[in-house]
Amino acid sequence: MSANPYADFVFGLGKNSGWNFRREALPWPKDENGEKEKAVLLTQGLDHPANADVTISVLASCGIPCFKYYDKEGAAGKVINGFSGYGVSLYVPASMAEEARAILNAPPVEEDEDHA
């Protein structure tokens, strides 16, 4: 068990629920002591499924694990109302945070009309 019981809970959910954005869950990186690496805040925003889930899916397609966290009583609001009034926070491994931010902040790639 790590020092972060929430992370243990979240990582356990992926194994048992069968709900993943890929066929197999992405492994969370481990530090030099063999413990799961610290999760760092990537972004916070409104709890709109399209935003959070698409972001998680994009990062997963690039090999970066990511999970949602509902602040305060947000998880209860999600269950009762279908959304969290406190918004949602997305977390990634500390060693992958810079790469994840670069992916999310990259300008869109536009195709030339000649290639379309």
TORPA-4810 file (N, C-alpha, C, O; in nm, 3 decimals):
<nodes>
NODE_1_0.083_-0.117_0.000_0.000_0.000_0.000_0.088_0.124_0.000_0.185_0.132_0.076_M
NODE_2_0.054_0.220_-0.084_0.134_0.341_-0.093_0.088_0.443_0.010_-0.006_0.418_0.086_S
NODE_3_0.155_0.558_0.011_0.119_0.665_0.104_-0.009_0.737_0.060_-0.063_0.816_0.137_A
NODE_4_-0.057_0.710_-0.059_-0.176_0.776_-0.110_-0.289_0.675_-0.124_-0.297_0.605_-0.225_N
NODE_5_-0.378_0.666_-0.024_-0.487_0.568_-0.031_-0.583_0.595_-0.146_-0.642_0.502_-0.201_P
NODE_6_-0.600_0.724_-0.183_-0.688_0.754_-0.295_-0.634_0.693_-0.424_-0.709_0.635_-0.502_Y
NODE_7_-0.503_0.705_-0.445_-0.444_0.648_-0.565_-0.461_0.496_-0.566_-0.489_0.437_-0.670_A
NODE_8_-0.445_0.432_-0.450_-0.465_0.287_-0.444_-0.608_0.252_-0.481_-0.632_0.153_-0.551_D
NODE_9_-0.704_0.332_-0.435_-0.844_0.310_-0.465_-0.869_0.326_-0.615_-0.933_0.241_-0.677_F
NODE_10_-0.818_0.435_-0.672_-0.840_0.462_-0.815_-0.777_0.356_-0.901_-0.839_0.306_-0.995_V
NODE_11_-0.653_0.320_-0.871_-0.586_0.221_-0.954_-0.654_0.085_-0.942_-0.656_0.009_-1.038_F
NODE_12_-0.709_0.055_-0.827_-0.782_-0.070_-0.808_-0.911_-0.073_-0.889_-0.952_-0.180_-0.935_G
NODE_13_-0.975_0.042_-0.908_-1.101_0.047_-0.983_-1.083_0.003_-1.127_-1.166_-0.071_-1.180_L
NODE_14_-0.976_0.047_-1.190_-0.954_0.013_-1.329_-0.942_-0.137_-1.350_-0.985_-0.190_-1.453_G
NODE_15_-0.884_-0.205_-1.254_-0.865_-0.349_-1.266_-0.998_-0.423_-1.252_-1.021_-0.523_-1.320_K
NODE_16_-1.085_-0.375_-1.163_-1.206_-0.448_-1.130_-1.328_-0.408_-1.211_-1.418_-0.490_-1.231_N
NODE_17_-1.333_-0.285_-1.260_-1.454_-0.239_-1.325_-1.462_-0.280_-1.472_-1.571_-0.289_-1.527_S
NODE_18_-1.348_-0.304_-1.534_-1.349_-0.333_-1.677_-1.364_-0.208_-1.761_-1.371_-0.217_-1.884_G
NODE_19_-1.370_-0.090_-1.697_-1.387_0.035_-1.770_-1.251_0.097_-1.794_-1.190_0.151_-1.702_W
NODE_20_-1.205_0.090_-1.916_-1.077_0.148_-1.955_-1.092_0.208_-2.093_-1.184_0.171_-2.167_N
NODE_21_-1.004_0.299_-2.128_-1.007_0.358_-2.260_-0.924_0.276_-2.358_-0.920_0.307_-2.477_F
NODE_22_-0.860_0.175_-2.311_-0.783_0.083_-2.394_-0.820_-0.058_-2.352_-0.883_-0.077_-2.248_R
NODE_23_-0.780_-0.154_-2.430_-0.810_-0.293_-2.392_-0.745_-0.329_-2.260_-0.805_-0.396_-2.176_R
NODE_24_-0.622_-0.286_-2.242_-0.552_-0.312_-2.116_-0.525_-0.178_-2.049_-0.502_-0.077_-2.116_E
NODE_25_-0.528_-0.177_-1.918_-0.502_-0.054_-1.845_-0.355_-0.015_-1.862_-0.267_-0.100_-1.865_A
NODE_26_-0.332_0.114_-1.874_-0.194_0.161_-1.883_-0.127_0.146_-1.748_-0.186_0.180_-1.645_L
NODE_27_-0.007_0.096_-1.746_0.062_0.082_-1.617_0.104_0.218_-1.564_0.151_0.304_-1.639_P
NODE_28_0.086_0.238_-1.435_0.132_0.362_-1.371_0.280_0.345_-1.343_0.319_0.244_-1.284_W
NODE_29_0.364_0.439_-1.382_0.508_0.424_-1.361_0.544_0.414_-1.213_0.474_0.466_-1.126_P
NODE_30_0.654_0.346_-1.188_0.702_0.330_-1.050_0.832_0.406_-1.032_0.909_0.423_-1.127_K
NODE_31_0.856_0.451_-0.910_0.980_0.523_-0.880_1.093_0.425_-0.851_1.075_0.303_-0.863_D
NODE_32_1.208_0.477_-0.812_1.324_0.392_-0.788_1.305_0.296_-0.671_1.378_0.198_-0.659_E
NODE_33_1.206_0.323_-0.583_1.177_0.234_-0.470_1.071_0.130_-0.503_1.035_0.049_-0.419_N
NODE_34_1.021_0.133_-0.626_0.920_0.037_-0.666_0.778_0.080_-0.629_0.684_0.004_-0.648_G
NODE_35_0.763_0.201_-0.576_0.631_0.255_-0.540_0.573_0.327_-0.661_0.647_0.376_-0.746_E
NODE_36_0.440_0.333_-0.668_0.377_0.407_-0.776_0.418_0.553_-0.767_0.419_0.612_-0.659_K
NODE_37_0.452_0.609_-0.880_0.498_0.747_-0.888_0.389_0.844_-0.844_0.269_0.815_-0.856_E
NODE_38_0.430_0.959_-0.792_0.338_1.061_-0.746_0.254_1.111_-0.863_0.304_1.132_-0.973_K
NODE_39_0.124_1.129_-0.837_0.033_1.187_-0.935_0.034_1.338_-0.918_0.030_1.388_-0.806_A
NODE_40_0.039_1.411_-1.029_0.037_1.557_-1.025_-0.082_1.609_-1.105_-0.127_1.546_-1.201_V
NODE_41_-0.132_1.725_-1.063_-0.246_1.787_-1.129_-0.207_1.831_-1.270_-0.110_1.903_-1.290_L
NODE_42_-0.284_1.786_-1.366_-0.263_1.826_-1.504_-0.353_1.945_-1.538_-0.308_2.045_-1.592_L
NODE_43_-0.481_1.932_-1.505_-0.576_2.037_-1.536_-0.700_2.023_-1.450_-0.730_1.915_-1.399_T
NODE_44_-0.771_2.132_-1.433_-0.900_2.133_-1.365_-1.000_2.199_-1.457_-0.965_2.289_-1.533_Q
NODE_45_-1.124_2.154_-1.450_-1.225_2.216_-1.535_-1.363_2.171_-1.497_-1.383_2.102_-1.397_G
NODE_46_-1.459_2.212_-1.578_-1.597_2.173_-1.557_-1.611_2.022_-1.574_-1.537_1.959_-1.650_L
NODE_47_-1.705_1.966_-1.502_-1.729_1.822_-1.512_-1.820_1.794_-1.630_-1.937_1.760_-1.615_D
NODE_48_-1.763_1.808_-1.747_-1.835_1.775_-1.870_-1.770_1.650_-1.925_-1.652_1.651_-1.958_H
NODE_49_-1.847_1.540_-1.936_-1.785_1.413_-1.977_-1.704_1.421_-2.105_-1.599_1.358_-2.116_P
NODE_50_-1.750_1.498_-2.201_-1.676_1.504_-2.327_-1.536_1.561_-2.305_-1.440_1.509_-2.362_A
NODE_51_-1.524_1.664_-2.226_-1.392_1.725_-2.204_-1.298_1.630_-2.132_-1.190_1.599_-2.183_N
NODE_52_-1.337_1.584_-2.015_-1.249_1.500_-1.935_-1.220_1.367_-2.004_-1.105_1.324_-2.011_A
NODE_53_-1.324_1.302_-2.054_-1.305_1.169_-2.114_-1.224_1.175_-2.243_-1.143_1.086_-2.269_D
NODE_54_-1.245_1.278_-2.324_-1.166_1.291_-2.447_-1.020_1.319_-2.412_-0.930_1.264_-2.475_V
NODE_55_-0.997_1.403_-2.311_-0.860_1.431_-2.268_-0.791_1.303_-2.220_-0.677_1.276_-2.256_T
NODE_56_-0.861_1.226_-2.139_-0.805_1.100_-2.090_-0.777_1.005_-2.206_-0.674_0.939_-2.209_I
NODE_57_-0.868_1.000_-2.301_-0.851_0.912_-2.417_-0.732_0.953_-2.503_-0.655_0.869_-2.549_S
NODE_58_-0.717_1.085_-2.525_-0.603_1.134_-2.605_-0.472_1.097_-2.535_-0.379_1.049_-2.598_V
NODE_59_-0.466_1.121_-2.405_-0.343_1.089_-2.332_-0.316_0.939_-2.333_-0.202_0.896_-2.349_L
NODE_60_-0.421_0.858_-2.317_-0.404_0.712_-2.321_-0.351_0.667_-2.457_-0.269_0.576_-2.464_A
NODE_61_-0.398_0.731_-2.564_-0.350_0.693_-2.697_-0.203_0.727_-2.716_-0.136_0.671_-2.803_S
NODE_62_-0.152_0.819_-2.633_-0.010_0.856_-2.636_0.070_0.782_-2.529_0.189_0.809_-2.509_C
NODE_63_0.005_0.688_-2.459_0.074_0.608_-2.359_0.088_0.674_-2.223_0.171_0.632_-2.142_G
NODE_64_0.007_0.776_-2.195_0.015_0.847_-2.067_-0.108_0.814_-1.984_-0.220_0.850_-2.023_I
NODE_65_-0.091_0.746_-1.871_-0.206_0.719_-1.785_-0.257_0.847_-1.719_-0.179_0.936_-1.688_P
NODE_66_-0.387_0.854_-1.700_-0.450_0.973_-1.642_-0.575_0.928_-1.567_-0.641_0.833_-1.608_C
NODE_67_-0.606_0.996_-1.457_-0.730_0.965_-1.387_-0.799_1.091_-1.341_-0.738_1.196_-1.325_F
NODE_68_-0.932_1.078_-1.319_-1.016_1.188_-1.272_-1.020_1.187_-1.121_-1.011_1.082_-1.057_K
NODE_69_-1.034_1.307_-1.063_-1.057_1.320_-0.920_-1.159_1.430_-0.900_-1.146_1.540_-0.955_Y
NODE_70_-1.261_1.401_-0.822_-1.364_1.499_-0.792_-1.336_1.560_-0.656_-1.337_1.491_-0.555_Y
NODE_71_-1.309_1.692_-0.653_-1.278_1.764_-0.530_-1.399_1.774_-0.438_-1.514_1.767_-0.481_D
NODE_72_-1.369_1.791_-0.310_-1.469_1.811_-0.205_-1.575_1.702_-0.213_-1.542_1.583_-0.211_K
NODE_73_-1.701_1.740_-0.221_-1.810_1.643_-0.230_-1.851_1.617_-0.374_-1.963_1.574_-0.401_E
NODE_74_-1.760_1.643_-0.466_-1.789_1.631_-0.609_-1.830_1.492_-0.653_-1.914_1.478_-0.742_G
NODE_75_-1.773_1.389_-0.591_-1.809_1.252_-0.630_-1.954_1.223_-0.595_-2.024_1.155_-0.670_A
NODE_76_-2.000_1.274_-0.482_-2.140_1.255_-0.444_-2.231_1.328_-0.542_-2.335_1.275_-0.582_A
NODE_77_-2.192_1.449_-0.581_-2.269_1.523_-0.681_-2.275_1.450_-0.813_-2.377_1.453_-0.881_G
NODE_78_-2.167_1.387_-0.849_-2.162_1.310_-0.974_-2.263_1.196_-0.969_-2.333_1.169_-1.067_K
NODE_79_-2.271_1.129_-0.856_-2.365_1.017_-0.842_-2.509_1.067_-0.838_-2.596_1.010_-0.905_V
NODE_80_-2.535_1.172_-0.762_-2.672_1.221_-0.743_-2.721_1.299_-0.864_-2.832_1.274_-0.913_I
NODE_81_-2.643_1.393_-0.913_-2.685_1.483_-1.020_-2.637_1.444_-1.158_-2.691_1.491_-1.258_N
NODE_82_-2.537_1.360_-1.166_-2.479_1.325_-1.294_-2.360_1.412_-1.331_-2.297_1.390_-1.434_G
NODE_83_-2.329_1.511_-1.247_-2.213_1.596_-1.267_-2.169_1.650_-1.133_-2.245_1.650_-1.036_F
NODE_84_-2.046_1.695_-1.128_-1.991_1.752_-1.005_-1.993_1.904_-1.016_-1.940_1.961_-1.111_S
NODE_85_-2.054_1.968_-0.919_-2.057_2.114_-0.915_-1.921_2.174_-0.885_-1.898_2.293_-0.908_G
NODE_86_-1.830_2.092_-0.834_-1.694_2.138_-0.802_-1.597_2.117_-0.918_-1.480_2.154_-0.908_Y
NODE_87_-1.643_2.060_-1.026_-1.556_2.034_-1.139_-1.480_1.904_-1.124_-1.506_1.826_-1.032_G
NODE_88_-1.387_1.882_-1.213_-1.308_1.760_-1.213_-1.161_1.797_-1.232_-1.128_1.890_-1.305_V
NODE_89_-1.075_1.722_-1.166_-0.931_1.741_-1.180_-0.874_1.617_-1.248_-0.915_1.505_-1.218_S
NODE_90_-0.780_1.637_-1.339_-0.714_1.525_-1.406_-0.570_1.518_-1.358_-0.500_1.619_-1.351_L
NODE_91_-0.527_1.398_-1.325_-0.393_1.375_-1.273_-0.317_1.277_-1.362_-0.374_1.183_-1.417_Y
NODE_92_-0.186_1.301_-1.376_-0.096_1.216_-1.452_0.028_1.189_-1.368_0.051_1.258_-1.269_V
NODE_93_0.110_1.090_-1.406_0.236_1.068_-1.334_0.327_1.190_-1.346_0.331_1.255_-1.450_P
NODE_94_0.399_1.221_-1.239_0.487_1.338_-1.236_0.587_1.337_-1.351_0.614_1.442_-1.411_A
NODE_95_0.641_1.221_-1.383_0.743_1.214_-1.488_0.686_1.236_-1.629_0.762_1.260_-1.723_S
NODE_96_0.553_1.230_-1.643_0.490_1.245_-1.774_0.409_1.375_-1.785_0.347_1.399_-1.888_M
NODE_97_0.411_1.457_-1.681_0.328_1.578_-1.680_0.367_1.676_-1.790_0.280_1.731_-1.857_A
NODE_98_0.495_1.698_-1.810_0.540_1.792_-1.912_0.497_1.745_-2.051_0.450_1.825_-2.132_E
NODE_99_0.514_1.618_-2.079_0.474_1.563_-2.209_0.322_1.574_-2.226_0.275_1.608_-2.335_E
NODE_100_0.246_1.545_-2.120_0.100_1.554_-2.128_0.056_1.698_-2.156_-0.032_1.720_-2.239_A
NODE_101_0.118_1.795_-2.089_0.084_1.936_-2.114_0.118_1.976_-2.258_0.043_2.049_-2.322_R
NODE_102_0.231_1.928_-2.308_0.270_1.958_-2.445_0.169_1.902_-2.545_0.136_1.967_-2.643_A
NODE_103_0.121_1.782_-2.520_0.022_1.720_-2.608_-0.107_1.801_-2.607_-0.165_1.828_-2.712_I
NODE_104_-0.153_1.839_-2.489_-0.280_1.911_-2.478_-0.270_2.054_-2.531_-0.371_2.110_-2.575_L
NODE_105_-0.151_2.114_-2.527_-0.134_2.252_-2.572_-0.084_2.263_-2.716_-0.062_2.373_-2.766_N
NODE_106_-0.066_2.150_-2.783_-0.016_2.151_-2.921_-0.119_2.213_-3.014_-0.239_2.190_-2.998_A
NODE_107_-0.073_2.291_-3.109_-0.169_2.351_-3.205_-0.227_2.241_-3.294_-0.162_2.140_-3.319_P
NODE_108_-0.349_2.262_-3.342_-0.409_2.161_-3.430_-0.332_2.151_-3.562_-0.275_2.249_-3.609_P
NODE_109_-0.332_2.034_-3.618_-0.267_2.012_-3.747_-0.372_2.031_-3.854_-0.474_1.962_-3.856_V
NODE_110_-0.346_2.124_-3.943_-0.440_2.151_-4.051_-0.387_2.090_-4.179_-0.269_2.101_-4.212_E
NODE_111_-0.477_2.024_-4.252_-0.439_1.964_-4.380_-0.458_2.066_-4.492_-0.547_2.151_-4.486_E
NODE_112_-0.373_2.056_-4.592_-0.389_2.139_-4.710_-0.511_2.090_-4.787_-0.543_1.971_-4.784_D
NODE_113_-0.578_2.180_-4.855_-0.695_2.140_-4.933_-0.657_2.048_-5.048_-0.741_1.972_-5.096_E
NODE_114_-0.531_2.054_-5.093_-0.486_1.968_-5.203_-0.483_1.822_-5.161_-0.502_1.734_-5.245_D
NODE_115_-0.459_1.795_-5.033_-0.450_1.658_-4.985_-0.586_1.601_-4.947_-0.598_1.480_-4.928_H
NODE_116_-0.686_1.683_-4.935_-0.818_1.638_-4.889_-0.896_1.564_-4.993_-1.009_1.521_-4.967_A
</nodes>
